[in-house]
Amino acid sequence: LPSLRLATLLHLRQPASVDLYLDDVLQHARLIIIDHLGGESYWPYGTERVVELCCARNIPLAMFSGDTTEDTNLLLKSTLAQEDCRTLWRYLREGGALNAREMLRFVSARFFARALPYAPPRPLPAISIYHPATELGTLADWQAQWHHDVPAVAVLFYRSHLQAGNTNVFQHLCEQLLQQGMNPLPLALVSLKDSLCVD
């Protein structure tokens, strides 16, 4: 898979920091992806300079909204086909380890001429069972570890943690519950206001 260089736009607020990052890092990139929370107005100088760089050096550029609403303006400023931008956007919006891996395989196949198969972006369910050993856990995964004749302890957390891979704390909590003779059942939910999740 290609190597990555990640940066947060929060560290690139000043024009001087943008120019330095373009000179030190971005001019050497073979593909630039900008997940742009808030739209162009939140990062106007950076957007303008990155577009200039990519056009001048023929670097493929994908820019899209950092939330769940498509930003047509950012798509039009990208140098990649809109469909490729939308695919990258969906991998990132759906989140989770599987989508992250498949996004890297998609990038490798589409832009680095590597013959890797990839799956399309896959939405995570509104509610799912988390298990550290599997992509999407099942009740049977946990029941295999449970103590006999002990009730289950529901461990509820937001699905956004699962999407971001921020699950170590929940894994540790479940391990501790098992050690204390309890049966954990960690559930990743969209929201406790969502009717399916409440049910």
Disulfide bonds with the S-S distance in Angstrom:
none
